[in-house]
Amino acid sequence: MGLELYDIVLYEWKPMVEATNSNGGSAPKPSQARAKVAIVVPLFRRLPGLRESLTSLASQTRPPDLVVLLNDGSNPETETLQAELPELPIEVMEVESGSLPTAINAVMANLAPYEFLGFLQTGDRYAPRRIESCLAAFETPEGKRPPGLVVTGLRPIDSRGQPLSSDDPRAAHLARLWAPGEGGAELADWLGCGHFPGPLSNIFVRRAHFLTNPLPESTADFHQAAVLIAALQGQMAVLSEALLDHYPPTPPREATPRQTTENLQLHLSVLAALGDRLSVSPETRRNTAAYHRAAWNSLSGTREDLFQQIILQLAAAAGPEDSEDVLSSTLRSHEALNPPAHWEALLGGQDPLDLVAYADALRRTHQKLDDAEEEKERLEKIAEAAQDSGWVRFGAWIGDRSARRIMELEPKDKAPDQPATSRGSNGEAETGPIGSPRQ
């Protein structure tokens, strides 16, 4: 499940330039034009920016076929939005008060005509080409397995909708989350380093995928669970192009007891959802193991040490027959017959690769190289301009060392030739331009 730079296919990373050039200004493919897209906008949390979010849907190069406003009765302005935004095909769906994943799962039956679903929480905004680009990500070459879920890059914005500066702690944290993937990490390892896809708004999915993998309703971070369930089964694709504006939260310094509890519940719900696949799919087992190996260095507050304690206690509580069945099936697996790839490096005295630290160091090195290249170009421009200066040429002619260096008349480490000299009877040098009369 490697992330290769250049193609939008399953597991593969596509750089922003390639993504822009491949779709910019082009009409949707026939299969894209036929596919019906519904965008679900939950109104459970009354956040500012609802109209700006909906306006971003109206400016899509490939407009949605339906915009669904999920209302549990807490937003009195819902009915007026249809009149204010006539260019959007809006439908209000009333749901019972409760959790958001329960409401989304409940309305899936009402969205049967729509092959693809997107989500948009108030405050977030779609880039004009988001729907078109996400649909293109599902167009895989023949012989490739199509993804079930797609996420894209994020553009961090402030509360006024303006882009955050790169040195803002929220933008810097988001950049760190995306760095492992940009450095070539595989998807499972990348997700283990931190939850880079961000909010529910970043999920674009086949409806059929959600029917077989419904949103977990027992965890607060259900959107993160949905991403993991798709990715660990090898059913997720990533577009690097920033196609979603998002107001990120403040980076966590330490996890609160509540956050730790919710995170552990999240990972237990993912294991429960993958239970059948883990027993029959080597790919799912391999990805899940890679994810939890990388999660020891998670930037998202994952307490892998506590999760391992839970797994150990659950294994200890299992009956002898269950334990024997699991042990036997594991020993027959492909993984048991092949030693881990990192053993050779460990036996050779190397440390296990810390993807987050490696990607961070790689980014700093690239920045230093970019800065050095910019300085080199600046000095070359100064030297080129100086060589056209009459004063510099005159200085080089009379023997001024710095002027002669600018004119590149000699290497920097070689002493300049002295101008023509003659010595009088007293041994003192008499200098002057060649051909000038001696005083």
Secondary structure as the mmCIF struct_conf table of DSSP 4:
data_model
#
loop_
_struct_conf.conf_type_id
_struct_conf.id
_struct_conf.beg_label_comp_id
_struct_conf.beg_label_asym_id
_struct_conf.beg_label_seq_id
_struct_conf.end_label_comp_id
_struct_conf.end_label_asym_id
_struct_conf.end_label_seq_id
STRN STRN1 LEU A 5 LEU A 5
BEND BEND1 TYR A 6 TYR A 6
BEND BEND2 VAL A 9 VAL A 9
TURN_TY1_P TURN_TY1_P1 LEU A 10 TYR A 11
STRN STRN2 TRP A 13 TRP A 13
HELX_RH_AL_P HELX_RH_AL_P1 MET A 16 ASN A 23
TURN_TY1_P TURN_TY1_P2 GLY A 24 GLY A 25
HELX_LH_PP_P HELX_LH_PP_P1 SER A 26 LYS A 29
HELX_RH_AL_P HELX_RH_AL_P2 PRO A 30 ARG A 34
BEND BEND3 ALA A 35 ALA A 35
STRN STRN3 VAL A 37 PRO A 42
BEND BEND4 PHE A 44 ARG A 45
BEND BEND5 PRO A 48 PRO A 48
HELX_RH_AL_P HELX_RH_AL_P3 LEU A 50 ALA A 58
TURN_TY1_P TURN_TY1_P3 SER A 59 SER A 59
BEND BEND6 THR A 61 ARG A 62
BEND BEND7 ASP A 65 ASP A 65
STRN STRN4 LEU A 66 ASN A 71
BEND BEND8 GLY A 73 GLY A 73
TURN_TY1_P TURN_TY1_P4 PRO A 76 GLU A 77
HELX_RH_AL_P HELX_RH_AL_P4 THR A 78 GLU A 84
TURN_TY1_P TURN_TY1_P5 PRO A 86 GLU A 87
BEND BEND9 LEU A 88 LEU A 88
STRN STRN5 ILE A 90 GLU A 94
BEND BEND10 SER A 97 GLY A 98
HELX_RH_AL_P HELX_RH_AL_P5 LEU A 100 VAL A 107
HELX_RH_3T_P HELX_RH_3T_P1 MET A 108 LEU A 111
TURN_TY1_P TURN_TY1_P6 ALA A 112 PRO A 113
BEND BEND11 GLU A 115 GLU A 115
STRN STRN6 PHE A 116 PHE A 119
TURN_TY1_P TURN_TY1_P7 THR A 122 GLY A 123
STRN STRN7 ARG A 125 TYR A 126
TURN_TY1_P TURN_TY1_P8 PRO A 128 ARG A 129
HELX_RH_AL_P HELX_RH_AL_P6 ARG A 130 ALA A 137
TURN_TY1_P TURN_TY1_P9 PHE A 138 PHE A 138
HELX_LH_PP_P HELX_LH_PP_P2 THR A 140 PRO A 141
TURN_TY1_P TURN_TY1_P10 GLU A 142 GLY A 143
BEND BEND12 LYS A 144 LYS A 144
HELX_LH_PP_P HELX_LH_PP_P3 ARG A 145 PRO A 147
BEND BEND13 GLY A 148 GLY A 148
STRN STRN8 LEU A 149 PRO A 156
STRN STRN9 ILE A 157 ILE A 157
TURN_TY1_P TURN_TY1_P11 SER A 159 ARG A 160
BEND BEND14 GLY A 161 GLY A 161
HELX_LH_PP_P HELX_LH_PP_P4 GLN A 162 GLN A 162
STRN STRN10 PRO A 163 PRO A 163
HELX_LH_PP_P HELX_LH_PP_P5 LEU A 164 SER A 165
TURN_TY1_P TURN_TY1_P12 SER A 166 ASP A 167
BEND BEND15 ASP A 168 ASP A 168
HELX_RH_AL_P HELX_RH_AL_P7 PRO A 169 GLU A 182
TURN_TY1_P TURN_TY1_P13 GLY A 183 GLY A 184
HELX_RH_AL_P HELX_RH_AL_P8 LEU A 187 CYS A 193
TURN_TY1_P TURN_TY1_P14 PHE A 196 PRO A 197
BEND BEND16 PRO A 199 PRO A 199
HELX_RH_3T_P HELX_RH_3T_P2 LEU A 200 ASN A 202
STRN STRN11 PHE A 204 ARG A 206
HELX_RH_AL_P HELX_RH_AL_P9 ARG A 207 THR A 212
BEND BEND17 ASN A 213 ASN A 213
HELX_LH_PP_P HELX_LH_PP_P6 PRO A 214 PRO A 216
BEND BEND18 GLU A 217 SER A 218
TURN_TY1_P TURN_TY1_P15 ALA A 220 ASP A 221
HELX_RH_AL_P HELX_RH_AL_P10 PHE A 222 LEU A 232
TURN_TY1_P TURN_TY1_P16 GLN A 233 GLY A 234
STRN STRN12 MET A 236 HIS A 246
HELX_LH_PP_P HELX_LH_PP_P7 PRO A 248 PRO A 252
BEND BEND19 ARG A 253 GLU A 254
HELX_RH_AL_P HELX_RH_AL_P11 PRO A 257 ALA A 273
TURN_TY1_P TURN_TY1_P17 LEU A 274 LEU A 274
HELX_RH_AL_P HELX_RH_AL_P12 GLY A 275 VAL A 280
HELX_RH_AL_P HELX_RH_AL_P13 PRO A 282 ALA A 294
HELX_RH_3T_P HELX_RH_3T_P3 ALA A 295 ASN A 297
BEND BEND20 LEU A 299 SER A 300
HELX_RH_AL_P HELX_RH_AL_P14 GLU A 304 ALA A 317
BEND BEND21 ALA A 318 ALA A 318
HELX_RH_AL_P HELX_RH_AL_P15 PRO A 320 LEU A 331
TURN_TY1_P TURN_TY1_P18 ARG A 332 ARG A 332
BEND BEND22 SER A 333 SER A 333
HELX_RH_AL_P HELX_RH_AL_P16 HIS A 334 LEU A 337
BEND BEND23 ASN A 338 ASN A 338
TURN_TY1_P TURN_TY1_P19 ALA A 341 HIS A 342
HELX_RH_AL_P HELX_RH_AL_P17 TRP A 343 LEU A 347
TURN_TY1_P TURN_TY1_P20 GLY A 348 GLY A 349
HELX_LH_PP_P HELX_LH_PP_P8 GLN A 350 LEU A 353
HELX_RH_AL_P HELX_RH_AL_P18 LEU A 355 GLN A 387
TURN_TY1_P TURN_TY1_P21 ASP A 388 ASP A 388
HELX_RH_AL_P HELX_RH_AL_P19 GLY A 390 ILE A 398
TURN_TY1_P TURN_TY1_P22 GLY A 399 GLY A 399
HELX_RH_AL_P HELX_RH_AL_P20 ARG A 401 ILE A 406
TURN_TY1_P TURN_TY1_P23 MET A 407 GLU A 408
BEND BEND24 GLU A 410 GLU A 410
TURN_TY1_P TURN_TY1_P24 LYS A 412 ASP A 413
BEND BEND25 LYS A 414 LYS A 414
HELX_LH_PP_P HELX_LH_PP_P9 ALA A 415 ALA A 420
STRN STRN13 THR A 421 ARG A 423
TURN_TY1_P TURN_TY1_P25 SER A 425 ASN A 426
BEND BEND26 GLY A 427 GLY A 427
STRN STRN14 ALA A 429 THR A 431
BEND BEND27 PRO A 433 PRO A 433
TURN_TY1_P TURN_TY1_P26 ILE A 434 GLY A 435
HELX_LH_PP_P HELX_LH_PP_P10 SER A 436 ARG A 438
#
